[in-house]
Amino acid sequence: MVWCACIAISDCRSRHISNALVVIGLIAAFLCALFDICPFGVSAAQAAAGAAVGLVALLPFFALGVMGAADVKVFAVLGAWCGMHALPGLWAVASVVAGLHALWVLAAARTRVAALWRRRAPTFELAGRRATPFAACLTVPLMVWLAAQVLAGGAR
C-alpha cells in the first residue's frame, strides 16, 4: 500500500516516477513472494511470470508513444505483486479511470475535440500537467482492491 501510494503521489505531482522507486517495489514484491508473505498469495515463479507479462503487455503502448516508460515498469511490478491473473482486470479498471480523467482534463481545459487531431501540438494540458497519470490510475484501484480484500478477510 505504501509503495502504491508513493507511486500515485509521484505520478500525480510530477508525472515522473524514479527508477529507484520502481526497483524498490520489484525487490519488495519478490522478497514477499519468496518468503510467502505476499498479500496476494503469489509464489516467486508467479511473481516472475507476472512481472514479465506486465512488462511485455504494455511495451507496445510505450513503443507507439502513447504511454510512458514508468507506466510500463509499474505495471510489471504490479504483475510481480499480484500475479499475471490479476493484470487484465487491473488494466481494464485503470484504463477506465484514465479515460475518465482524460475527459475531465479535456473539459476543465476547455479543449476542443477537433484540436486533438492537430499534428505536433500537445494533446491537452491543465495547470501545466500534460496527459494522464496512468501509473496512479493503476495503483489507486489496486489499493482499493487490497483494502477490500483485507476488510473481507481474503488477503493474507
Long-range contacts (C-beta under 8 A, 24 or more apart in sequence): 1-143, 1-146, 1-147, 3-28, 4-139, 4-140, 4-142, 4-143, 5-139, 5-143, 7-74, 7-135, 7-136, 7-138, 7-139, 8-133, 8-135, 8-136, 8-139, 8-140, 8-143, 11-70, 11-133, 11-134, 11-135, 11-136, 11-139, 12-133, 12-136, 15-68, 15-129, 15-130, 15-131, 15-133, 16-70, 17-70, 17-73, 17-74, 17-135, 19-73, 22-70, 22-73, 22-74, 22-77, 25-74, 25-77, 25-80, 25-81, 26-51, 26-76, 26-77, 26-80, 29-77, 29-80, 29-81, 30-80, 32-81, 33-80, 37-156, 38-81, 38-156, 39-146, 39-149, 39-150, 39-155, 39-156, 40-81, 40-82, 40-83, 40-86, 40-155, 41-156, 42-80, 42-81, 42-82, 42-83, 46-83, 46-84, 47-79, 47-80, 47-81, 47-83, 48-80, 49-79, 49-83, 49-84, 50-78, 50-79, 50-80, 50-81, 50-82, 50-83, 50-84, 50-86, 50-87, 51-76, 51-77, 51-79, 51-80, 52-76, 52-79, 53-79, 53-84, 53-87, 54-78, 54-79, 54-80, 54-84, 54-87, 55-79, 57-87, 57-91, 58-91, 67-134, 68-131, 68-134, 68-135, 70-135, 71-134, 71-135, 71-138, 74-135, 74-138, 74-139, 75-138, 78-138, 78-139, 78-142, 81-142, 82-142, 90-138, 90-141, 90-142, 90-145, 91-138, 93-141, 94-134, 94-137, 94-138, 94-141, 95-137, 97-137, 97-140, 97-141, 98-132, 98-134, 98-137, 101-132, 101-133, 101-137, 102-132, 105-132
